[in-house]
Amino acid sequence: MEEEEEEEEEEEEEEEEEEEEEEEEGKKKKKKKKKKKKKKKKKKKKKKKKKKKKKKKKKKKKKKKKKKKTKKKKKKKKKKKKKKKKKKKKKKKKKKKKKKKKKKKKKKKKK
C-alpha cells in the first residue's frame, strides 16, 4: 500500500513542476521547495500511524492470556492446529504445479 501512495505523490509532483515552469524562475524555485517538504512530512505520519495500530493489537492479546487459568492444555492444542495448517499449504502448492504441466502438454498438441 505504501508504495502505491508514493507513486501517486510522485506523479502529482511532476504535474506541479510543469505548471511552475511557466512562471518566473525566482518564484518557481521557492514554491518547489515548500511543496516537497510538506509531502515528505505526510509520508512520515502515515508510517507512524500504522506502527501504533500494530502495537495496540499485541497488548490486547497479552491481556487475554492473563485471564486463562489452564494455560498448558490450551497451548498444546494450538500447536497441533498450526501443524495442520502448514500441511494444507504444501498440498495446494503441489496442485498448482500439476495444472501448469497439463497446460504445457496442450500447447504441444496445437503445434
MOPAC internal coordinates of N, CA, C and O (Angstrom, degrees):
PM7 1SCF
backbone

  N    0.0000 0     0.00 0     0.00 0    0    0    0
  C    1.4705 1     0.00 0     0.00 0    1    0    0
  C    1.5441 1   111.69 1     0.00 0    2    1    0
  O    1.2310 1   121.28 1   139.81 1    3    2    1
  N    1.3092 1   115.15 1   -40.19 1    3    2    1
  C    1.4621 1   119.07 1  -177.07 1    5    3    2
  C    1.5324 1   111.29 1   -64.14 1    6    5    3
  O    1.2310 1   120.27 1   140.86 1    7    6    5
  N    1.3026 1   117.10 1   -39.14 1    7    6    5
  C    1.4626 1   120.59 1  -178.21 1    9    7    6
  C    1.5346 1   110.75 1   -63.72 1   10    9    7
  O    1.2310 1   120.83 1   139.59 1   11   10    9
  N    1.3189 1   116.01 1   -40.41 1   11   10    9
  C    1.4631 1   120.21 1  -179.56 1   13   11   10
  C    1.5256 1   110.78 1   -63.58 1   14   13   11
  O    1.2310 1   120.72 1   137.85 1   15   14   13
  N    1.3058 1   116.23 1   -42.15 1   15   14   13
  C    1.4633 1   120.84 1   179.81 1   17   15   14
  C    1.5332 1   110.46 1   -62.10 1   18   17   15
  O    1.2310 1   120.78 1   138.16 1   19   18   17
  N    1.3197 1   116.12 1   -41.84 1   19   18   17
  C    1.4594 1   120.60 1  -179.67 1   21   19   18
  C    1.5289 1   111.24 1   -63.73 1   22   21   19
  O    1.2310 1   120.39 1   140.98 1   23   22   21
  N    1.3092 1   116.87 1   -39.02 1   23   22   21
  C    1.4642 1   120.99 1   179.91 1   25   23   22
  C    1.5319 1   110.67 1   -64.18 1   26   25   23
  O    1.2310 1   120.85 1   138.48 1   27   26   25
  N    1.3180 1   115.98 1   -41.52 1   27   26   25
  C    1.4656 1   120.04 1   179.48 1   29   27   26
  C    1.5293 1   110.47 1   -63.60 1   30   29   27
  O    1.2310 1   120.97 1   138.31 1   31   30   29
  N    1.3206 1   115.75 1   -41.69 1   31   30   29
  C    1.4599 1   120.18 1  -179.80 1   33   31   30
  C    1.5313 1   111.10 1   -65.53 1   34   33   31
  O    1.2310 1   120.33 1   143.63 1   35   34   33
  N    1.3093 1   116.98 1   -36.37 1   35   34   33
  C    1.4648 1   120.35 1   178.40 1   37   35   34
  C    1.5274 1   110.89 1   -64.60 1   38   37   35
  O    1.2310 1   120.70 1   140.77 1   39   38   37
  N    1.3235 1   116.27 1   -39.23 1   39   38   37
  C    1.4710 1   120.38 1   178.41 1   41   39   38
  C    1.5284 1   110.38 1   -63.99 1   42   41   39
  O    1.2310 1   120.86 1   139.07 1   43   42   41
  N    1.3230 1   115.97 1   -40.93 1   43   42   41
  C    1.4615 1   120.47 1   178.61 1   45   43   42
  C    1.5286 1   110.67 1   -61.84 1   46   45   43
  O    1.2310 1   120.77 1   138.15 1   47   46   45
  N    1.3273 1   116.13 1   -41.85 1   47   46   45
  C    1.4640 1   120.97 1   179.92 1   49   47   46
  C    1.5358 1   110.87 1   -61.27 1   50   49   47
  O    1.2310 1   120.30 1   138.56 1   51   50   49
  N    1.3111 1   117.03 1   -41.44 1   51   50   49
  C    1.4672 1   120.92 1  -179.80 1   53   51   50
  C    1.5367 1   111.05 1   -63.30 1   54   53   51
  O    1.2310 1   120.97 1   139.16 1   55   54   53
  N    1.3334 1   115.76 1   -40.84 1   55   54   53
  C    1.4677 1   119.47 1   179.38 1   57   55   54
  C    1.5301 1   110.60 1   -64.03 1   58   57   55
  O    1.2310 1   120.93 1   138.06 1   59   58   57
  N    1.3200 1   115.83 1   -41.94 1   59   58   57
  C    1.4667 1   120.34 1  -179.37 1   61   59   58
  C    1.5322 1   110.48 1   -64.49 1   62   61   59
  O    1.2310 1   120.48 1   140.24 1   63   62   61
  N    1.3116 1   116.70 1   -39.76 1   63   62   61
  C    1.4638 1   120.95 1  -179.97 1   65   63   62
  C    1.5332 1   111.31 1   -62.87 1   66   65   63
  O    1.2310 1   120.48 1   141.19 1   67   66   65
  N    1.3239 1   116.69 1   -38.81 1   67   66   65
  C    1.4709 1   120.32 1   179.34 1   69   67   66
  C    1.5417 1   110.87 1   -64.32 1   70   69   67
  O    1.2310 1   120.67 1   140.14 1   71   70   69
  N    1.3186 1   116.31 1   -39.86 1   71   70   69
  C    1.4693 1   120.22 1   179.53 1   73   71   70
  C    1.5310 1   110.55 1   -66.18 1   74   73   71
  O    1.2310 1   120.71 1   140.27 1   75   74   73
  N    1.3169 1   116.25 1   -39.73 1   75   74   73
  C    1.4623 1   121.13 1  -177.19 1   77   75   74
  C    1.5278 1   112.19 1   -70.47 1   78   77   75
  O    1.2310 1   119.29 1   153.81 1   79   78   77
  N    1.3016 1   118.97 1   -26.19 1   79   78   77
  C    1.4679 1   122.08 1   179.29 1   81   79   78
  C    1.5360 1   110.85 1   -62.44 1   82   81   79
  O    1.2310 1   120.60 1   151.41 1   83   82   81
  N    1.3147 1   116.45 1   -28.59 1   83   82   81
  C    1.4702 1   120.76 1   179.01 1   85   83   82
  C    1.5309 1   110.40 1   -70.35 1   86   85   83
  O    1.2310 1   120.20 1   151.31 1   87   86   85
  N    1.3317 1   117.23 1   -28.69 1   87   86   85
  C    1.4774 1   121.20 1  -178.77 1   89   87   86
  C    1.5334 1   111.00 1   -78.20 1   90   89   87
  O    1.2310 1   120.93 1     0.92 1   91   90   89
  N    1.3652 1   115.82 1  -179.08 1   91   90   89
  C    1.4650 1   120.58 1   179.75 1   93   91   90
  C    1.5216 1   110.94 1   -69.18 1   94   93   91
  O    1.2310 1   120.35 1   -28.14 1   95   94   93
  N    1.3337 1   116.93 1   151.86 1   95   94   93
  C    1.4702 1   121.35 1  -175.23 1   97   95   94
  C    1.5230 1   112.56 1   -63.62 1   98   97   95
  O    1.2310 1   119.00 1   138.86 1   99   98   97
  N    1.3013 1   119.51 1   -41.14 1   99   98   97
  C    1.4725 1   122.84 1  -177.97 1  101   99   98
  C    1.5298 1   111.98 1   -61.75 1  102  101   99
  O    1.2310 1   120.08 1   133.93 1  103  102  101
  N    1.3210 1   117.46 1   -46.07 1  103  102  101
  C    1.4705 1   121.81 1  -178.85 1  105  103  102
  C    1.5267 1   110.60 1   -68.53 1  106  105  103
  O    1.2310 1   120.86 1   140.87 1  107  106  105
  N    1.2970 1   115.96 1   -39.13 1  107  106  105
  C    1.4700 1   123.03 1  -176.59 1  109  107  106
  C    1.5322 1   111.83 1   -56.00 1  110  109  107
  O    1.2310 1   119.57 1   131.56 1  111  110  109
  N    1.3034 1   118.42 1   -48.44 1  111  110  109
  C    1.4734 1   122.49 1  -177.03 1  113  111  110
  C    1.5260 1   111.61 1   -61.99 1  114  113  111
  O    1.2310 1   119.75 1   137.69 1  115  114  113
  N    1.3065 1   118.08 1   -42.31 1  115  114  113
  C    1.4653 1   121.94 1  -178.84 1  117  115  114
  C    1.5323 1   110.76 1   -65.24 1  118  117  115
  O    1.2310 1   120.18 1   135.68 1  119  118  117
  N    1.3171 1   117.26 1   -44.32 1  119  118  117
  C    1.4705 1   121.46 1  -177.54 1  121  119  118
  C    1.5306 1   111.33 1   -65.49 1  122  121  119
  O    1.2310 1   120.26 1   138.63 1  123  122  121
  N    1.2927 1   117.11 1   -41.37 1  123  122  121
  C    1.4758 1   121.29 1  -179.12 1  125  123  122
  C    1.5240 1   110.56 1   -58.37 1  126  125  123
  O    1.2310 1   119.99 1   132.77 1  127  126  125
  N    1.3031 1   117.63 1   -47.23 1  127  126  125
  C    1.4598 1   121.80 1  -177.68 1  129  127  126
  C    1.5274 1   111.14 1   -60.90 1  130  129  127
  O    1.2310 1   120.20 1   136.78 1  131  130  129
  N    1.3087 1   117.23 1   -43.22 1  131  130  129
  C    1.4647 1   121.37 1  -178.47 1  133  131  130
  C    1.5282 1   111.18 1   -64.05 1  134  133  131
  O    1.2310 1   119.77 1   134.50 1  135  134  133
  N    1.3085 1   118.04 1   -45.50 1  135  134  133
  C    1.4593 1   121.77 1  -177.31 1  137  135  134
  C    1.5277 1   111.92 1   -65.37 1  138  137  135
  O    1.2310 1   120.05 1   139.14 1  139  138  137
  N    1.3055 1   117.51 1   -40.86 1  139  138  137
  C    1.4657 1   120.80 1  -179.40 1  141  139  138
  C    1.5282 1   111.03 1   -65.30 1  142  141  139
  O    1.2310 1   119.95 1   141.07 1  143  142  141
  N    1.3164 1   117.70 1   -38.93 1  143  142  141
  C    1.4613 1   121.31 1   179.65 1  145  143  142
  C    1.5249 1   110.78 1   -62.63 1  146  145  143
  O    1.2310 1   120.09 1   137.61 1  147  146  145
  N    1.3139 1   117.43 1   -42.39 1  147  146  145
  C    1.4672 1   121.62 1  -179.57 1  149  147  146
  C    1.5264 1   110.98 1   -62.41 1  150  149  147
  O    1.2310 1   119.96 1   137.94 1  151  150  149
  N    1.2983 1   117.68 1   -42.06 1  151  150  149
  C    1.4657 1   121.24 1  -178.34 1  153  151  150
  C    1.5217 1   112.03 1   -67.01 1  154  153  151
  O    1.2310 1   120.00 1   142.59 1  155  154  153
  N    1.3025 1   117.60 1   -37.41 1  155  154  153
  C    1.4639 1   121.00 1   178.65 1  157  155  154
  C    1.5215 1   110.69 1   -63.16 1  158  157  155
  O    1.2310 1   120.42 1   140.03 1  159  158  157
  N    1.3116 1   116.81 1   -39.97 1  159  158  157
  C    1.4584 1   121.16 1   179.15 1  161  159  158
  C    1.5290 1   111.00 1   -63.03 1  162  161  159
  O    1.2310 1   120.49 1   139.46 1  163  162  161
  N    1.3090 1   116.67 1   -40.54 1  163  162  161
  C    1.4704 1   121.28 1   179.72 1  165  163  162
  C    1.5295 1   110.92 1   -61.27 1  166  165  163
  O    1.2310 1   119.79 1   136.79 1  167  166  165
  N    1.2988 1   118.01 1   -43.21 1  167  166  165
  C    1.4631 1   122.30 1  -179.61 1  169  167  166
  C    1.5232 1   110.68 1   -60.47 1  170  169  167
  O    1.2310 1   120.28 1   136.66 1  171  170  169
  N    1.3020 1   117.08 1   -43.34 1  171  170  169
  C    1.4645 1   121.52 1  -178.81 1  173  171  170
  C    1.5290 1   110.93 1   -63.67 1  174  173  171
  O    1.2310 1   120.52 1   139.23 1  175  174  173
  N    1.3135 1   116.61 1   -40.77 1  175  174  173
  C    1.4721 1   120.62 1  -179.34 1  177  175  174
  C    1.5224 1   110.97 1   -63.74 1  178  177  175
  O    1.2310 1   119.88 1   138.46 1  179  178  177
  N    1.3116 1   117.83 1   -41.54 1  179  178  177
  C    1.4697 1   121.98 1   179.98 1  181  179  178
  C    1.5274 1   111.18 1   -60.45 1  182  181  179
  O    1.2310 1   120.33 1   136.09 1  183  182  181
  N    1.3166 1   116.97 1   -43.91 1  183  182  181
  C    1.4586 1   121.15 1  -179.12 1  185  183  182
  C    1.5298 1   111.14 1   -64.97 1  186  185  183
  O    1.2310 1   120.23 1   140.12 1  187  186  185
  N    1.3288 1   117.17 1   -39.88 1  187  186  185
  C    1.4606 1   120.98 1  -179.43 1  189  187  186
  C    1.5212 1   111.05 1   -63.99 1  190  189  187
  O    1.2310 1   119.84 1   139.14 1  191  190  189
  N    1.3252 1   117.91 1   -40.86 1  191  190  189
  C    1.4686 1   121.78 1   179.94 1  193  191  190
  C    1.5225 1   111.10 1   -61.33 1  194  193  191
  O    1.2310 1   119.94 1   138.32 1  195  194  193
  N    1.3026 1   117.73 1   -41.68 1  195  194  193
  C    1.4688 1   121.57 1  -179.57 1  197  195  194
  C    1.5284 1   111.16 1   -63.09 1  198  197  195
  O    1.2310 1   120.08 1   139.78 1  199  198  197
  N    1.3124 1   117.45 1   -40.22 1  199  198  197
  C    1.4659 1   121.36 1   179.90 1  201  199  198
  C    1.5305 1   110.62 1   -65.20 1  202  201  199
  O    1.2310 1   119.95 1   139.80 1  203  202  201
  N    1.3121 1   117.71 1   -40.20 1  203  202  201
  C    1.4575 1   121.70 1  -179.08 1  205  203  202
  C    1.5171 1   111.27 1   -62.88 1  206  205  203
  O    1.2310 1   119.97 1   139.36 1  207  206  205
  N    1.3177 1   117.66 1   -40.64 1  207  206  205
  C    1.4689 1   121.85 1   179.56 1  209  207  206
  C    1.5223 1   110.94 1   -61.10 1  210  209  207
  O    1.2310 1   119.99 1   137.87 1  211  210  209
  N    1.3075 1   117.62 1   -42.13 1  211  210  209
  C    1.4667 1   121.58 1  -179.81 1  213  211  210
  C    1.5286 1   110.78 1   -62.79 1  214  213  211
  O    1.2310 1   119.86 1   138.72 1  215  214  213
  N    1.3063 1   117.87 1   -41.28 1  215  214  213
  C    1.4617 1   122.13 1  -179.50 1  217  215  214
  C    1.5296 1   110.94 1   -63.07 1  218  217  215
  O    1.2310 1   120.02 1   140.29 1  219  218  217
  N    1.3177 1   117.56 1   -39.71 1  219  218  217
  C    1.4682 1   121.53 1  -179.61 1  221  219  218
  C    1.5235 1   110.68 1   -63.03 1  222  221  219
  O    1.2310 1   119.65 1   139.05 1  223  222  221
  N    1.2885 1   118.28 1   -40.95 1  223  222  221
  C    1.4669 1   122.28 1   179.84 1  225  223  222
  C    1.5276 1   111.22 1   -62.00 1  226  225  223
  O    1.2310 1   120.00 1   138.25 1  227  226  225
  N    1.3072 1   117.61 1   -41.75 1  227  226  225
  C    1.4621 1   121.89 1  -179.85 1  229  227  226
  C    1.5306 1   110.95 1   -62.99 1  230  229  227
  O    1.2310 1   120.39 1   139.79 1  231  230  229
  N    1.3173 1   116.85 1   -40.21 1  231  230  229
  C    1.4610 1   121.21 1  -179.17 1  233  231  230
  C    1.5272 1   110.84 1   -63.02 1  234  233  231
  O    1.2310 1   119.92 1   139.74 1  235  234  233
  N    1.3184 1   117.75 1   -40.26 1  235  234  233
  C    1.4638 1   121.80 1  -179.90 1  237  235  234
  C    1.5291 1   110.99 1   -62.24 1  238  237  235
  O    1.2310 1   119.87 1   139.33 1  239  238  237
  N    1.2997 1   117.85 1   -40.67 1  239  238  237
  C    1.4679 1   122.04 1  -179.80 1  241  239  238
  C    1.5285 1   110.85 1   -63.03 1  242  241  239
  O    1.2310 1   120.10 1   139.91 1  243  242  241
  N    1.3023 1   117.42 1   -40.09 1  243  242  241
  C    1.4664 1   121.38 1  -179.69 1  245  243  242
  C    1.5283 1   111.34 1   -63.10 1  246  245  243
  O    1.2310 1   120.01 1   140.94 1  247  246  245
  N    1.3190 1   117.60 1   -39.06 1  247  246  245
  C    1.4684 1   121.47 1   179.95 1  249  247  246
  C    1.5225 1   110.94 1   -63.39 1  250  249  247
  O    1.2310 1   120.07 1   140.03 1  251  250  249
  N    1.3118 1   117.48 1   -39.97 1  251  250  249
  C    1.4648 1   122.04 1  -179.85 1  253  251  250
  C    1.5358 1   111.11 1   -63.25 1  254  253  251
  O    1.2310 1   119.91 1   140.11 1  255  254  253
  N    1.3080 1   117.78 1   -39.89 1  255  254  253
  C    1.4691 1   121.98 1  -179.39 1  257  255  254
  C    1.5304 1   111.42 1   -62.28 1  258  257  255
  O    1.2310 1   120.06 1   142.94 1  259  258  257
  N    1.3079 1   117.50 1   -37.06 1  259  258  257
  C    1.4682 1   121.27 1  -178.85 1  261  259  258
  C    1.5295 1   111.53 1   -64.36 1  262  261  259
  O    1.2310 1   119.87 1   146.00 1  263  262  261
  N    1.3246 1   117.85 1   -34.00 1  263  262  261
  C    1.4639 1   122.23 1  -177.57 1  265  263  262
  C    1.5335 1   112.23 1   -70.37 1  266  265  263
  O    1.2310 1   119.81 1   151.07 1  267  266  265
  N    1.3200 1   117.96 1   -28.93 1  267  266  265
  C    1.4724 1   121.08 1  -176.62 1  269  267  266
  C    1.5346 1   110.98 1   -71.07 1  270  269  267
  O    1.2310 1   121.14 1   -46.44 1  271  270  269
  N    1.3468 1   115.42 1   133.56 1  271  270  269
  C    1.4719 1   119.89 1  -179.73 1  273  271  270
  C    1.5280 1   111.16 1   -89.61 1  274  273  271
  O    1.2310 1   120.28 1   137.22 1  275  274  273
  N    1.3077 1   117.08 1   -42.78 1  275  274  273
  C    1.4753 1   120.74 1  -179.22 1  277  275  274
  C    1.5365 1   108.65 1   -98.24 1  278  277  275
  O    1.2310 1   120.71 1   -90.86 1  279  278  277
  N    1.2984 1   116.25 1    89.14 1  279  278  277
  C    1.4693 1   121.18 1  -175.69 1  281  279  278
  C    1.5207 1   112.24 1   -78.36 1  282  281  279
  O    1.2310 1   119.86 1   133.62 1  283  282  281
  N    1.3190 1   117.86 1   -46.38 1  283  282  281
  C    1.4712 1   121.62 1  -171.16 1  285  283  282
  C    1.5272 1   112.34 1   -61.56 1  286  285  283
  O    1.2310 1   119.42 1   134.22 1  287  286  285
  N    1.3101 1   118.71 1   -45.78 1  287  286  285
  C    1.4726 1   121.03 1  -177.59 1  289  287  286
  C    1.5246 1   111.55 1   -62.64 1  290  289  287
  O    1.2310 1   119.99 1   136.82 1  291  290  289
  N    1.3058 1   117.62 1   -43.18 1  291  290  289
  C    1.4612 1   121.17 1  -177.41 1  293  291  290
  C    1.5293 1   111.11 1   -68.94 1  294  293  291
  O    1.2310 1   119.91 1   143.36 1  295  294  293
  N    1.2995 1   117.78 1   -36.64 1  295  294  293
  C    1.4720 1   121.21 1   179.81 1  297  295  294
  C    1.5282 1   110.53 1   -63.02 1  298  297  295
  O    1.2310 1   119.91 1   139.17 1  299  298  297
  N    1.3004 1   117.77 1   -40.83 1  299  298  297
  C    1.4672 1   120.89 1  -179.85 1  301  299  298
  C    1.5261 1   110.70 1   -62.90 1  302  301  299
  O    1.2310 1   119.76 1   139.80 1  303  302  301
  N    1.2940 1   118.07 1   -40.20 1  303  302  301
  C    1.4647 1   121.62 1   179.49 1  305  303  302
  C    1.5304 1   110.34 1   -64.07 1  306  305  303
  O    1.2310 1   120.41 1   139.99 1  307  306  305
  N    1.2986 1   116.81 1   -40.01 1  307  306  305
  C    1.4616 1   120.70 1  -179.32 1  309  307  306
  C    1.5250 1   110.93 1   -62.40 1  310  309  307
  O    1.2310 1   119.94 1   138.73 1  311  310  309
  N    1.3119 1   117.72 1   -41.27 1  311  310  309
  C    1.4702 1   121.80 1  -179.45 1  313  311  310
  C    1.5257 1   110.85 1   -61.33 1  314  313  311
  O    1.2310 1   120.11 1   138.92 1  315  314  313
  N    1.3002 1   117.39 1   -41.08 1  315  314  313
  C    1.4613 1   120.80 1   179.61 1  317  315  314
  C    1.5224 1   111.00 1   -63.13 1  318  317  315
  O    1.2310 1   120.35 1   138.44 1  319  318  317
  N    1.2982 1   116.93 1   -41.56 1  319  318  317
  C    1.4642 1   121.23 1   179.96 1  321  319  318
  C    1.5188 1   110.80 1   -61.91 1  322  321  319
  O    1.2310 1   120.14 1   138.43 1  323  322  321
  N    1.3121 1   117.33 1   -41.57 1  323  322  321
  C    1.4605 1   121.73 1  -179.23 1  325  323  322
  C    1.5266 1   110.65 1   -61.37 1  326  325  323
  O    1.2310 1   120.07 1   139.20 1  327  326  325
  N    1.3215 1   117.47 1   -40.80 1  327  326  325
  C    1.4691 1   121.06 1  -179.72 1  329  327  326
  C    1.5240 1   110.72 1   -63.14 1  330  329  327
  O    1.2310 1   120.23 1   139.67 1  331  330  329
  N    1.3139 1   117.17 1   -40.33 1  331  330  329
  C    1.4625 1   121.02 1   179.98 1  333  331  330
  C    1.5240 1   110.73 1   -62.93 1  334  333  331
  O    1.2310 1   120.35 1   139.21 1  335  334  333
  N    1.3129 1   116.93 1   -40.79 1  335  334  333
  C    1.4605 1   120.86 1  -179.44 1  337  335  334
  C    1.5280 1   110.78 1   -62.37 1  338  337  335
  O    1.2310 1   120.12 1   139.25 1  339  338  337
  N    1.2991 1   117.38 1   -40.75 1  339  338  337
  C    1.4731 1   121.42 1   179.99 1  341  339  338
  C    1.5295 1   110.88 1   -61.70 1  342  341  339
  O    1.2310 1   120.34 1   138.77 1  343  342  341
  N    1.3124 1   116.96 1   -41.23 1  343  342  341
  C    1.4642 1   120.73 1  -179.84 1  345  343  342
  C    1.5251 1   110.97 1   -63.66 1  346  345  343
  O    1.2310 1   120.36 1   139.20 1  347  346  345
  N    1.3111 1   116.91 1   -40.80 1  347  346  345
  C    1.4648 1   120.94 1   179.56 1  349  347  346
  C    1.5286 1   110.96 1   -61.46 1  350  349  347
  O    1.2310 1   120.22 1   139.22 1  351  350  349
  N    1.3188 1   117.19 1   -40.78 1  351  350  349
  C    1.4588 1   121.07 1   179.97 1  353  351  350
  C    1.5263 1   111.35 1   -61.56 1  354  353  351
  O    1.2310 1   120.30 1   138.89 1  355  354  353
  N    1.3072 1   117.04 1   -41.11 1  355  354  353
  C    1.4665 1   121.17 1  -179.93 1  357  355  354
  C    1.5270 1   110.66 1   -62.99 1  358  357  355
  O    1.2310 1   120.15 1   139.19 1  359  358  357
  N    1.3216 1   117.31 1   -40.81 1  359  358  357
  C    1.4641 1   121.08 1  -179.89 1  361  359  358
  C    1.5233 1   110.75 1   -62.28 1  362  361  359
  O    1.2310 1   120.12 1   139.12 1  363  362  361
  N    1.3222 1   117.37 1   -40.88 1  363  362  361
  C    1.4666 1   121.34 1  -179.59 1  365  363  362
  C    1.5263 1   110.66 1   -61.80 1  366  365  363
  O    1.2310 1   120.11 1   139.39 1  367  366  365
  N    1.3012 1   117.40 1   -40.61 1  367  366  365
  C    1.4681 1   121.40 1  -179.42 1  369  367  366
  C    1.5300 1   110.37 1   -62.79 1  370  369  367
  O    1.2310 1   120.38 1   138.93 1  371  370  369
  N    1.3131 1   116.89 1   -41.07 1  371  370  369
  C    1.4688 1   120.54 1  -179.82 1  373  371  370
  C    1.5273 1   110.70 1   -63.55 1  374  373  371
  O    1.2310 1   120.09 1   139.53 1  375  374  373
  N    1.3100 1   117.43 1   -40.47 1  375  374  373
  C    1.4633 1   121.34 1   179.90 1  377  375  374
  C    1.5218 1   110.89 1   -61.70 1  378  377  375
  O    1.2310 1   120.35 1   138.87 1  379  378  377
  N    1.3052 1   116.94 1   -41.13 1  379  378  377
  C    1.4639 1   120.96 1  -179.47 1  381  379  378
  C    1.5265 1   110.44 1   -62.08 1  382  381  379
  O    1.2310 1   119.81 1   138.98 1  383  382  381
  N    1.3117 1   117.97 1   -41.02 1  383  382  381
  C    1.4681 1   122.09 1  -179.77 1  385  383  382
  C    1.5269 1   110.57 1   -63.09 1  386  385  383
  O    1.2310 1   120.10 1   139.85 1  387  386  385
  N    1.3097 1   117.42 1   -40.15 1  387  386  385
  C    1.4694 1   121.22 1  -179.63 1  389  387  386
  C    1.5219 1   110.66 1   -63.25 1  390  389  387
  O    1.2310 1   120.20 1   139.40 1  391  390  389
  N    1.3267 1   117.22 1   -40.60 1  391  390  389
  C    1.4637 1   121.44 1  -179.76 1  393  391  390
  C    1.5256 1   110.42 1   -62.10 1  394  393  391
  O    1.2310 1   120.19 1   138.48 1  395  394  393
  N    1.3159 1   117.25 1   -41.52 1  395  394  393
  C    1.4591 1   121.13 1  -179.45 1  397  395  394
  C    1.5332 1   110.90 1   -61.95 1  398  397  395
  O    1.2310 1   120.25 1   139.86 1  399  398  397
  N    1.3032 1   117.13 1   -40.14 1  399  398  397
  C    1.4648 1   121.30 1  -179.78 1  401  399  398
  C    1.5298 1   110.82 1   -63.51 1  402  401  399
  O    1.2310 1   120.23 1   139.43 1  403  402  401
  N    1.3098 1   117.17 1   -40.57 1  403  402  401
  C    1.4657 1   121.36 1   179.77 1  405  403  402
  C    1.5222 1   111.20 1   -62.39 1  406  405  403
  O    1.2310 1   120.83 1   139.45 1  407  406  405
  N    1.3220 1   116.01 1   -40.55 1  407  406  405
  C    1.4656 1   120.13 1  -179.68 1  409  407  406
  C    1.5214 1   110.80 1   -62.86 1  410  409  407
  O    1.2310 1   120.06 1   138.82 1  411  410  409
  N    1.3066 1   117.50 1   -41.18 1  411  410  409
  C    1.4692 1   121.97 1  -179.96 1  413  411  410
  C    1.5303 1   110.64 1   -60.84 1  414  413  411
  O    1.2310 1   119.80 1   139.55 1  415  414  413
  N    1.3108 1   117.98 1   -40.45 1  415  414  413
  C    1.4669 1   121.92 1  -179.43 1  417  415  414
  C    1.5282 1   110.63 1   -63.61 1  418  417  415
  O    1.2310 1   120.26 1   139.35 1  419  418  417
  N    1.3080 1   117.11 1   -40.65 1  419  418  417
  C    1.4673 1   121.36 1  -179.47 1  421  419  418
  C    1.5233 1   110.35 1   -62.98 1  422  421  419
  O    1.2310 1   120.09 1   139.83 1  423  422  421
  N    1.3156 1   117.43 1   -40.17 1  423  422  421
  C    1.4675 1   121.43 1  -179.47 1  425  423  422
  C    1.5292 1   110.81 1   -62.25 1  426  425  423
  O    1.2310 1   120.11 1   140.68 1  427  426  425
  N    1.3121 1   117.39 1   -39.32 1  427  426  425
  C    1.4667 1   122.08 1  -179.36 1  429  427  426
  C    1.5354 1   110.55 1   -63.79 1  430  429  427
  O    1.2310 1   120.40 1   141.83 1  431  430  429
  N    1.3126 1   116.84 1   -38.17 1  431  430  429
  C    1.4716 1   121.11 1  -179.69 1  433  431  430
  C    1.5277 1   111.03 1   -64.92 1  434  433  431
  O    1.2310 1   120.46 1   140.55 1  435  434  433
  N    1.3255 1   116.72 1   -39.45 1  435  434  433
  C    1.4660 1   121.27 1  -179.61 1  437  435  434
  C    1.5258 1   111.17 1   -63.63 1  438  437  435
  O    1.2310 1   120.14 1   139.58 1  439  438  437
  N    1.3247 1   117.35 1   -40.42 1  439  438  437
  C    1.4759 1   121.90 1   179.91 1  441  439  438
  C    1.5325 1   110.20 1   -62.34 1  442  441  439
  O    1.2310 1   120.10 1   180.00 1  443  442  441

